[in-house]
Amino acid sequence: MAEFVALVASIMALTALGIDSMLPALPTIADELGVAIANHRQYVITAFMLGFSVAQLVHGPLSDRFGRKPVLMLALGFYVVTNIIAAFSQRFELLLVARAASGVAVAAGRVVTVALVRDCFQGRAMARVMSLAFMVFMVVPVLAPAFGQLMILVFGSWRLIFGGIAAVAAMVLIWFTTRMPETRDQAQRQPFSMSAILHGYGVMLRDRWAVGYTFASAAIMGCFFAFVGSIQQIVYDVFDRPELLTLVFAAVAGFMALGSFLNSRLVMRFGMRFLSHLAMVVTVVFALAHLAVALSGAESLWLFIILQAPMMGAMGLATANFSAMAMENMGEVAGTASSLQGFIGTMSAAVFGAVIGQAFDGTTVPLYIGFTALGLIALAIVFVTERGRLFRRN
């Protein structure tokens, strides 16, 4: 159990490493590759997320047909190659292509790990395992910006960040290949055909819980992507404390890990719905409070952290439960359902995050208008999905 959780978390963490280690490097990348408009730095993140979103539609059906293990092994190998290409990119356009391809590769990590967990667990037990994996996974967002900053400050090159990602991915590939058994029984495998894929999509789209919690999760993840896309400019330009980027990001990401840890301890007692619905209300309350502070002009860096961190902790508590509830009835087509949910969730979140990020105007106001709007949307979706019966303990 412990090794299973650690391995699943390590695979999931490759996505976070591919995003968060970029944050301290964005100004340097922009300067070296001739990016004149500051907001266009965010395309390094956006290109990755778009590739990540679309590719999930393919990885899930492939894993239902050929098994979890071969699909993920090939994808991890491709992730190593694309990061090596990114490391040697001499033009911003080539870097963006390599980043999109990296997103395509590592998308298998999101889809197949969710399917792996669903193959082995369900219900509250699945939510507990996902929370534990997410807690371990959140160590990477805490450390990744420090890793990126180390490559620049000590070794003087943002290119070594991509080399480091490739090395870590290679180690995870070896671990997965040698230690993870196949969890998709031969008798359960689905044919890889359009009819089979559409059947899987139909199973997912006819399930109210799957649809509702997928879209609610997309809204919450949109907040997180907006934060990731904007945090470098907020710390550098709004608060003029570039040396504190790693500390600020670690403090906020640490609370997301804490939220996941609390969920793993509480979900078996209180249930997924009660905890996630309560977390959504807390998210909206903190978003409104932070928006009011931002509009008042009284915000400081430390007040930013104090308000942002518990909000992200509430999101961490909600997301694992949302994922588990969306997959609860999807055992028959876990890979295909996970791929469609992943596509809808991450594509929507990437678009939300990009729109909010590109609205950056030198203040945190656009970020918290976005947080408030997306939080209210997620809460409304959950309300409709549950037909008005929130906070149930089953």
Order of alpha helices (4+ residues) and beta strands (2+ residues): alpha-alpha-alpha-alpha-alpha-alpha-alpha-alpha-alpha-alpha-alpha-alpha-alpha-alpha-alpha
